[in-house]
Amino acid sequence: MTRYDDAVAAIDGAISTVTVWCDQVRQDAEQRMGVPAGAESVIGDPRYLEALEIRHDLTVLRGRLTDPRNGF
C-alpha cells in the first residue's frame, strides 16, 4: 500500500466514523426536540448541521484526492 492509498483509506474511515456520529447527533436532536425518529425538523438543529457539514467536507476532500485531474 502506498501513502496515497493510506490517505484514501484514512479519509474513508473518517467518513464512516463521522456518518455514524451524524446519526447519533440526529438522534440526540430528535430526543431534545421531542420529535419522532426521522422528523425533518431536526435539519435546523445547529449541532446536526455542523455534523453534516463536517461529513460533507470530508466527502469533498476525498473527491479532490481521488479526482484523476489532480494527478495523484
N, CA, C and O atoms as a GROMACS GRO file, in nm:
protein
  288
    1MET      N    1   0.084  -0.118   0.000
    1MET     CA    2   0.000   0.000   0.000
    1MET      C    3   0.089   0.125   0.000
    1MET      O    4   0.188   0.132   0.072
    2THR      N    5   0.051   0.221  -0.080
    2THR     CA    6   0.128   0.345  -0.089
    2THR      C    7   0.072   0.446   0.010
    2THR      O    8  -0.034   0.427   0.068
    3ARG      N    9   0.146   0.552   0.028
    3ARG     CA   10   0.098   0.660   0.116
    3ARG      C   11  -0.035   0.717   0.064
    3ARG      O   12  -0.123   0.754   0.142
    4TYR      N   13  -0.047   0.723  -0.069
    4TYR     CA   14  -0.171   0.771  -0.130
    4TYR      C   15  -0.287   0.680  -0.088
    4TYR      O   16  -0.392   0.728  -0.045
    5ASP      N   17  -0.267   0.550  -0.100
    5ASP     CA   18  -0.370   0.454  -0.059
    5ASP      C   19  -0.402   0.468   0.089
    5ASP      O   20  -0.518   0.459   0.130
    6ASP      N   21  -0.298   0.489   0.169
    6ASP     CA   22  -0.319   0.511   0.313
    6ASP      C   23  -0.406   0.634   0.338
    6ASP      O   24  -0.495   0.634   0.423
    7ALA      N   25  -0.379   0.740   0.261
    7ALA     CA   26  -0.456   0.864   0.278
    7ALA      C   27  -0.602   0.844   0.240
    7ALA      O   28  -0.692   0.888   0.311
    8VAL      N   29  -0.626   0.776   0.127
    8VAL     CA   30  -0.764   0.750   0.084
    8VAL      C   31  -0.835   0.662   0.187
    8VAL      O   32  -0.951   0.687   0.221
    9ALA      N   33  -0.767   0.560   0.236
    9ALA     CA   34  -0.827   0.471   0.336
    9ALA      C   35  -0.858   0.547   0.466
    9ALA      O   36  -0.960   0.522   0.529
   10ALA      N   37  -0.770   0.638   0.504
   10ALA     CA   38  -0.793   0.717   0.625
   10ALA      C   39  -0.915   0.807   0.609
   10ALA      O   40  -0.995   0.820   0.701
   11ILE      N   41  -0.928   0.869   0.493
   11ILE     CA   42  -1.044   0.955   0.467
   11ILE      C   43  -1.172   0.870   0.466
   11ILE      O   44  -1.274   0.911   0.521
   12ASP      N   45  -1.165   0.752   0.403
   12ASP     CA   46  -1.282   0.663   0.402
   12ASP      C   47  -1.322   0.625   0.545
   12ASP      O   48  -1.440   0.623   0.579
   13GLY      N   49  -1.223   0.594   0.627
   13GLY     CA   50  -1.251   0.560   0.767
   13GLY      C   51  -1.312   0.676   0.842
   13GLY      O   52  -1.405   0.659   0.921
   14ALA      N   53  -1.259   0.796   0.815
   14ALA     CA   54  -1.313   0.916   0.881
   14ALA      C   55  -1.457   0.941   0.837
   14ALA      O   56  -1.541   0.977   0.920
   15ILE      N   57  -1.486   0.922   0.709
   15ILE     CA   58  -1.623   0.942   0.659
   15ILE      C   59  -1.717   0.843   0.727
   15ILE      O   60  -1.827   0.880   0.769
   16SER      N   61  -1.675   0.718   0.739
   16SER     CA   62  -1.758   0.616   0.806
   16SER      C   63  -1.785   0.654   0.950
   16SER      O   64  -1.898   0.645   0.998
   17THR      N   65  -1.680   0.695   1.020
   17THR     CA   66  -1.695   0.732   1.161
   17THR      C   67  -1.786   0.854   1.176
   17THR      O   68  -1.873   0.855   1.263
   18VAL      N   69  -1.766   0.954   1.094
   18VAL     CA   70  -1.846   1.076   1.103
   18VAL      C   71  -1.991   1.048   1.063
   18VAL      O   72  -2.083   1.112   1.116
   19THR      N   73  -2.014   0.956   0.971
   19THR     CA   74  -2.150   0.919   0.932
   19THR      C   75  -2.225   0.860   1.051
   19THR      O   76  -2.340   0.895   1.076
   20VAL      N   77  -2.160   0.772   1.126
   20VAL     CA   78  -2.221   0.714   1.246
   20VAL      C   79  -2.245   0.825   1.349
   20VAL      O   80  -2.350   0.828   1.414
   21TRP      N   81  -2.148   0.915   1.364
   21TRP     CA   82  -2.161   1.026   1.458
   21TRP      C   83  -2.278   1.116   1.418
   21TRP      O   84  -2.354   1.160   1.504
   22CYS      N   85  -2.293   1.143   1.288
   22CYS     CA   86  -2.405   1.225   1.240
   22CYS      C   87  -2.538   1.163   1.279
   22CYS      O   88  -2.631   1.232   1.321
   23ASP      N   89  -2.548   1.032   1.266
   23ASP     CA   90  -2.670   0.963   1.304
   23ASP      C   91  -2.697   0.979   1.454
   23ASP      O   92  -2.810   0.999   1.496
   24GLN      N   93  -2.592   0.970   1.531
   24GLN     CA   94  -2.604   0.986   1.676
   24GLN      C   95  -2.648   1.129   1.711
   24GLN      O   96  -2.736   1.148   1.795
   25VAL      N   97  -2.589   1.227   1.646
   25VAL     CA   98  -2.625   1.367   1.669
   25VAL      C   99  -2.771   1.389   1.628
   25VAL      O  100  -2.844   1.461   1.697
   26ARG      N  101  -2.814   1.329   1.516
   26ARG     CA  102  -2.953   1.341   1.473
   26ARG      C  103  -3.048   1.281   1.576
   26ARG      O  104  -3.150   1.342   1.611
   27GLN      N  105  -3.014   1.164   1.626
   27GLN     CA  106  -3.098   1.100   1.728
   27GLN      C  107  -3.104   1.185   1.855
   27GLN      O  108  -3.210   1.198   1.916
   28ASP      N  109  -2.992   1.241   1.894
   28ASP     CA  110  -2.990   1.329   2.011
   28ASP      C  111  -3.080   1.451   1.988
   28ASP      O  112  -3.154   1.493   2.078
   29ALA      N  113  -3.074   1.506   1.868
   29ALA     CA  114  -3.157   1.623   1.836
   29ALA      C  115  -3.304   1.586   1.840
   29ALA      O  116  -3.387   1.663   1.890
   30GLU      N  117  -3.338   1.469   1.787
   30GLU     CA  118  -3.477   1.424   1.791
   30GLU      C  119  -3.526   1.414   1.936
   30GLU      O  120  -3.638   1.455   1.968
   31GLN      N  121  -3.443   1.358   2.022
   31GLN     CA  122  -3.481   1.344   2.162
   31GLN      C  123  -3.494   1.480   2.230
   31GLN      O  124  -3.590   1.504   2.304
   32ARG      N  125  -3.397   1.571   2.205
   32ARG     CA  126  -3.402   1.704   2.265
   32ARG      C  127  -3.526   1.781   2.221
   32ARG      O  128  -3.588   1.852   2.299
   33MET      N  129  -3.561   1.764   2.092
   33MET     CA  130  -3.674   1.838   2.036
   33MET      C  131  -3.808   1.766   2.061
   33MET      O  132  -3.914   1.824   2.040
   34GLY      N  133  -3.800   1.641   2.106
   34GLY     CA  134  -3.922   1.566   2.132
   34GLY      C  135  -4.000   1.532   2.006
   34GLY      O  136  -4.123   1.530   2.007
   35VAL      N  137  -3.928   1.506   1.898
   35VAL     CA  138  -3.994   1.471   1.772
   35VAL      C  139  -3.968   1.324   1.740
   35VAL      O  140  -3.873   1.265   1.791
   36PRO      N  141  -4.053   1.265   1.655
   36PRO     CA  142  -4.034   1.124   1.621
   36PRO      C  143  -3.910   1.104   1.534
   36PRO      O  144  -3.861   1.196   1.469
   37ALA      N  145  -3.860   0.980   1.534
   37ALA     CA  146  -3.743   0.947   1.452
   37ALA      C  147  -3.771   0.978   1.306
   37ALA      O  148  -3.878   0.948   1.254
   38GLY      N  149  -3.673   1.039   1.241
   38GLY     CA  150  -3.685   1.074   1.100
   38GLY      C  151  -3.754   1.206   1.073
   38GLY      O  152  -3.777   1.242   0.958
   39ALA      N  153  -3.788   1.278   1.178
   39ALA     CA  154  -3.856   1.406   1.160
   39ALA      C  155  -3.764   1.507   1.090
   39ALA      O  156  -3.648   1.522   1.127
   40GLU      N  157  -3.818   1.575   0.992
   40GLU     CA  158  -3.737   1.672   0.917
   40GLU      C  159  -3.703   1.796   0.999
   40GLU      O  160  -3.613   1.871   0.962
   41SER      N  161  -3.772   1.817   1.107
   41SER     CA  162  -3.748   1.937   1.187
   41SER      C  163  -3.609   1.940   1.248
   41SER      O  164  -3.560   2.047   1.284
   42VAL      N  165  -3.542   1.825   1.261
   42VAL     CA  166  -3.408   1.825   1.318
   42VAL      C  167  -3.305   1.883   1.222
   42VAL      O  168  -3.193   1.914   1.262
   43ILE      N  169  -3.342   1.899   1.096
   43ILE     CA  170  -3.249   1.955   0.998
   43ILE      C  171  -3.202   2.094   1.041
   43ILE      O  172  -3.090   2.134   1.008
   44GLY      N  173  -3.284   2.167   1.113
   44GLY     CA  174  -3.247   2.300   1.160
   44GLY      C  175  -3.164   2.301   1.287
   44GLY      O  176  -3.121   2.408   1.331
   45ASP      N  177  -3.141   2.186   1.347
   45ASP     CA  178  -3.063   2.179   1.471
   45ASP      C  179  -2.918   2.216   1.441
   45ASP      O  180  -2.857   2.155   1.353
   46PRO      N  181  -2.860   2.315   1.512
   46PRO     CA  182  -2.724   2.361   1.482
   46PRO      C  183  -2.619   2.251   1.496
   46PRO      O  184  -2.524   2.246   1.417
   47ARG      N  185  -2.633   2.164   1.594
   47ARG     CA  186  -2.534   2.057   1.611
   47ARG      C  187  -2.540   1.959   1.494
   47ARG      O  188  -2.438   1.913   1.444
   48TYR      N  189  -2.662   1.929   1.452
   48TYR     CA  190  -2.678   1.837   1.339
   48TYR      C  191  -2.624   1.900   1.211
   48TYR      O  192  -2.559   1.833   1.131
   49LEU      N  193  -2.651   2.027   1.191
   49LEU     CA  194  -2.599   2.097   1.073
   49LEU      C  195  -2.446   2.094   1.070
   49LEU      O  196  -2.386   2.071   0.965
   50GLU      N  197  -2.384   2.117   1.185
   50GLU     CA  198  -2.238   2.114   1.193
   50GLU      C  199  -2.184   1.975   1.161
   50GLU      O  200  -2.085   1.962   1.090
   51ALA      N  201  -2.248   1.872   1.214
   51ALA     CA  202  -2.206   1.735   1.187
   51ALA      C  203  -2.216   1.704   1.038
   51ALA      O  204  -2.126   1.644   0.980
   52LEU      N  205  -2.327   1.745   0.976
   52LEU     CA  206  -2.344   1.722   0.833
   52LEU      C  207  -2.240   1.798   0.751
   52LEU      O  208  -2.190   1.749   0.650
   53GLU      N  209  -2.208   1.919   0.796
   53GLU     CA  210  -2.107   1.999   0.725
   53GLU      C  211  -1.970   1.932   0.732
   53GLU      O  212  -1.896   1.930   0.633
   54ILE      N  213  -1.936   1.878   0.847
   54ILE     CA  214  -1.807   1.809   0.862
   54ILE      C  215  -1.804   1.687   0.770
   54ILE      O  216  -1.703   1.661   0.704
   55ARG      N  217  -1.914   1.611   0.766
   55ARG     CA  218  -1.919   1.494   0.678
   55ARG      C  219  -1.904   1.537   0.532
   55ARG      O  220  -1.833   1.474   0.455
   56HIS      N  221  -1.973   1.645   0.496
   56HIS     CA  222  -1.962   1.697   0.359
   56HIS      C  223  -1.819   1.738   0.326
   56HIS      O  224  -1.768   1.707   0.218
   57ASP      N  225  -1.754   1.807   0.418
   57ASP     CA  226  -1.615   1.849   0.396
   57ASP      C  227  -1.523   1.729   0.371
   57ASP      O  228  -1.437   1.733   0.284
   58LEU      N  229  -1.543   1.622   0.448
   58LEU     CA  230  -1.462   1.502   0.428
   58LEU      C  231  -1.490   1.437   0.293
   58LEU      O  232  -1.399   1.388   0.226
   59THR      N  233  -1.616   1.437   0.254
   59THR     CA  234  -1.653   1.380   0.125
   59THR      C  235  -1.591   1.460   0.010
   59THR      O  236  -1.543   1.404  -0.088
   60VAL      N  237  -1.593   1.592   0.024
   60VAL     CA  238  -1.531   1.677  -0.078
   60VAL      C  239  -1.380   1.653  -0.082
   60VAL      O  240  -1.321   1.644  -0.190
   61LEU      N  241  -1.318   1.641   0.033
   61LEU     CA  242  -1.175   1.613   0.040
   61LEU      C  243  -1.143   1.482  -0.031
   61LEU      O  244  -1.046   1.475  -0.107
   62ARG      N  245  -1.223   1.378  -0.007
   62ARG     CA  246  -1.200   1.250  -0.073
   62ARG      C  247  -1.214   1.265  -0.225
   62ARG      O  248  -1.136   1.209  -0.301
   63GLY      N  249  -1.314   1.342  -0.267
   63GLY     CA  250  -1.334   1.366  -0.409
   63GLY      C  251  -1.214   1.436  -0.472
   63GLY      O  252  -1.171   1.400  -0.582
   64ARG      N  253  -1.160   1.532  -0.404
   64ARG     CA  254  -1.042   1.602  -0.455
   64ARG      C  255  -0.922   1.509  -0.460
   64ARG      O  256  -0.843   1.514  -0.554
   65LEU      N  257  -0.909   1.425  -0.360
   65LEU     CA  258  -0.796   1.334  -0.351
   65LEU      C  259  -0.800   1.228  -0.459
   65LEU      O  260  -0.696   1.185  -0.508
   66THR      N  261  -0.921   1.185  -0.496
   66THR     CA  262  -0.934   1.075  -0.593
   66THR      C  263  -0.965   1.124  -0.735
   66THR      O  264  -0.979   1.043  -0.826
   67ASP      N  265  -0.975   1.253  -0.753
   67ASP     CA  266  -1.002   1.309  -0.886
   67ASP      C  267  -0.878   1.294  -0.974
   67ASP      O  268  -0.772   1.349  -0.942
   68PRO      N  269  -0.889   1.219  -1.083
   68PRO     CA  270  -0.772   1.197  -1.168
   68PRO      C  271  -0.714   1.325  -1.228
   68PRO      O  272  -0.597   1.328  -1.266
   69ARG      N  273  -0.794   1.430  -1.236
   69ARG     CA  274  -0.743   1.556  -1.291
   69ARG      C  275  -0.638   1.620  -1.199
   69ARG      O  276  -0.562   1.706  -1.243
   70ASN      N  277  -0.635   1.579  -1.073
   70ASN     CA  278  -0.537   1.634  -0.981
   70ASN      C  279  -0.402   1.563  -0.989
   70ASN      O  280  -0.304   1.608  -0.929
   71GLY      N  281  -0.396   1.454  -1.062
   71GLY     CA  282  -0.269   1.388  -1.089
   71GLY      C  283  -0.210   1.309  -0.974
   71GLY      O  284  -0.089   1.285  -0.973
   72PHE      N  285  -0.289   1.267  -0.879
   72PHE     CA  286  -0.235   1.189  -0.768
   72PHE      C  287  -0.222   1.046  -0.810
   72PHE      O  288  -0.178   0.963  -0.731
   0.00000   0.00000   0.00000
